[in-house]
Amino acid sequence: MRRLLAHFSIALVVLCLASGSSHAASKTEKIQVKDLYYGKALYDYYQNHHYDALIQLLAADQQGRLKQNRKDAQLLLAGVYLSYGVHRKATEIFEQLIDENTPLDVRNRVWFQLAKVRRQRGHIESAEQALSRIEGELPAESQNERIFLQATSLIERGQYDETAELLKTIDNGSAWYYYGAYNLALALLRKGNFTEGVLQLEQIGATEVDVNSGEISAIKDQANLTLALTYLQRQQPSSAKQHLEQVQVNDLLSDKALLAMGWAHSVLGQYRQALVYWMELQQRDSQERATQEALLAVPYALAQLRANKQALQHYQSAMVVFNDELQRLSLMIDSIRGGSLPESLLANDTSRSMDGFWQLEEIPDTSTSRYLINLIAQRDFQEGLRNYRELRFLKQELKQRLDDLGIYETLLETQGDSYKRRIPWIKSLFKSHDLKALKKRRDTYAAQLQRIKERDDVFAVAPRAEQKMLATTERLKKQLQRLSKQMKVDNYNERLRMVRGILLWRANADFKARLWQANKALGNVDQAYAENQARRQSLENGLRNRPQAFIRYDTEISSLRQRIEGQLARINTTLQTQEELLNEVAIESLEKRRGYLRDFLLQAKISVAQTYDRAKQEQSAQ
């Protein structure tokens, strides 16, 4: 739940800044996606594919494809950086984009969320710096949490009086007050300030809790249990009982409460009453430490009641349980040393995305994980497991990139072979298409056209049929001149003159249109020539530059391959280190469990011997 809240908080920061209002949740319509790549990154982000969103944003920005949504994209990038714990880069972006024009409540919200995430990640000093950037007060519940964070910092510096005064400024009924007061009480007790620490816990334990206030109720139970254990350590069982009676029976703390209640009665010499609580606890999960302690406490109480036979039976049963548990623990430790605990914990992780807020929420049902529930629930272990998961994801991504480079190399090689095969064909085209000869023919045609225009040679652009008819009239005219010496040809000359006149009239009437068509044809020739010249130039450039391009691409791919392989080697080393670290942390936890189980087993053996001795002494006395 807290992970989802943290995720929502980061998203809300981005929306607040993008919309320019503290009421971003109701004004998100102001955000208009105008750049396609920003929209794609935004979609990936809200699908929890933070890595894809990060790559999309960085690539689009580098290529200059974020022109209209660049500020929104930068805010989203800061949110992604923040989710991965890269606070410095996120802060740099926020500081660049947050200016005096940004509403104060939006700026405060940004610094508040930065402070929370930094503290969650363990960056205490930078979290305090972010809190100091907040001006005025936040909305009610956020203000309460802000005071809690400030109080936590004071506790860590040992300023307990200042902490108590600061906690008084939290609203009545807020769970943040009780969290802060409980932490303050623990700090006081650790420092040996029993009176003030107990007083603080008693105030929490005496709180009247609303039935719907689950968080405060849980803190109250924890305070009462802590008080009871404190009083037991100081040999004040009656006071311990009073507080244990206020712990809810079905609460998660009930095992410890039952064990403590039994010891409170035992210290008072009320062994039969102690047995009621311990025998109830004895029936519960034998892997829990409280239950294991009850396995020894029950025969202890029986021995005190002189029920030596029953005490011996319970001691022997406890020894069987302890031996079985020790054997299982040894097997688990050997299994972890010979394998990978992180991989087994991530066996059911089907997600193929890298989420900066990811946590292991569903623990695999294995014998090992059952013993490590408390360890797995710890923030540091979850952080380490998330880092391992992210490294594993990056390893898969880099391996995929290497495979992609192999595809590019194959494509480059294929194109290179195709290029080499086409070179002879391209050169043959150069020979068969003599552009210089074509240019010469074009210039001759253009010169002829210019002469026609200057001389108004109407028949030069006439159709071939008209030109033939004109040639025929010329030939007939000459023949008639020869025949005129033998016969009268005036009638024929007149007819020939009329035909020639008609041809001349038609040629003159269509001359301008035909000349325009000829000029247009010349323009088409010029355009075709220019296009062919450009193609030829492109081919010549290709022949000259393509080999260098192949070499450049090959060099770039080789360089990328070396970089990826180097990064992959670093990730493999880090991944191995992280795996070993998590394995060792788990083994250390199991070794501690094995250590106190050995102590329990030794104590049971000693108690068996003592019980035998006591039984013999009682028989002798009889």
C-alpha angles and dihedrals in degrees: 000000000000089000091055091047091051090049091049091048093056091047090049091053090055092047092047093054095042093051094040093227139096088226091066095141090067096037104048089120087079089072106090119189105219100155115068094213093052090051091051091050091048090052092050091049094054090046086059090247092132095160092055090048091050093051091045093052096045094047094045092048093048091051093048095244097132103078105135102028099035096122092048089047091051090051091050089049089053089051091053091048089050092051089056093048094250090139098162095059092041091051092048090054094045092049091050094050101036108080138154090283091062110096114256094236090054092050091048091050091052094051092044093054090045090053093051095048092046092052091047088054092049097252095134101166095048089046090057090049090054091049090052090058091064113104121205121340133325126223112293104271094035089051090053091051091047090055089048090054091049090048090051090056091050091050090052089054092048095246095140100159091052089048093054091050092047093050090057089068092064114102117263112260096025115132089219090071092056093046090053094043092050092049089049091051092051091050091050092050092049089053090052095252094137099166098053093038093052091045090054092049093046090054090054093043092052094052116127103234127204113235090239095050100095097164096052090044090054092049090049091053091048091050092051092048091049090050091050093051090047092052091047090054088053092048095249101131097163092058089045091054092052091058096040090056088062094057113102112251095222094044122117087250094058094102092057091042092053091049092048093047090054091052091048090056090042093055087052090051092248096133097159090056090045090054091058091062097036096048089051089052092045090066094059131087108320091210092067115095093225090056091048090052088050089056087065097036094057096058089041090059091044090052090051087053089052091247090135097160093054090043091055091050092052092046091052091048089050091051090053090051092047093048091049091048092048091051092050091047092051091051091048093049091050090047093053092047090052097043144019122284094190091055092050091049091050094046092109095041102115096166115115096196134090109236117185090208096047118136132176101257100162114051115206113249098246132133090246098050092051089063093046101050093110092047093047090051092059117105095229093053092046089050091051092047091049090051090050091050092049091049090050090050092049090049090055091047093051092047088052089051090053089052089049090052088054089056091049091050090052091049091048091050091048092050091047092053091047090050093051091050092052097050096085091046092050092049090050088054089055090056096045094047105056101187092184091060090046090050090051092051090048092051090050090052091048091051092050090050091051091052091049090052094048094048096038087232094181095178092053090075096035120114117273092250092058090046090053091049090051090049089049092053090051091051093047090048090058092046091051090052089057093046093049089080091061105034145004112280102165092111092052093047090054092052091046090050090053092050090049090049092052091050091049092049092051092047092050093046093052098034099100093046092047091047089051090052090050091051090048090051088051090052090052089051090051091049093048090047092051092049092049090047090052091048091049090049090049091050091048090049089048092051090049101040106028095079089053090048091053090050092047093049091046090051092049092049091048090049091049090048091053092048093048093046089049091050090045091053091050091048092049090052093046091044091053091048092049091048092051090047093052090044091051093047089052092045090049090053091049091046090055089051090048090049096056091041089056088050089050091049092048090047090050091051092049090046090051090053092047091048091051090050092048092048091051092048091051091049090049091049090054 
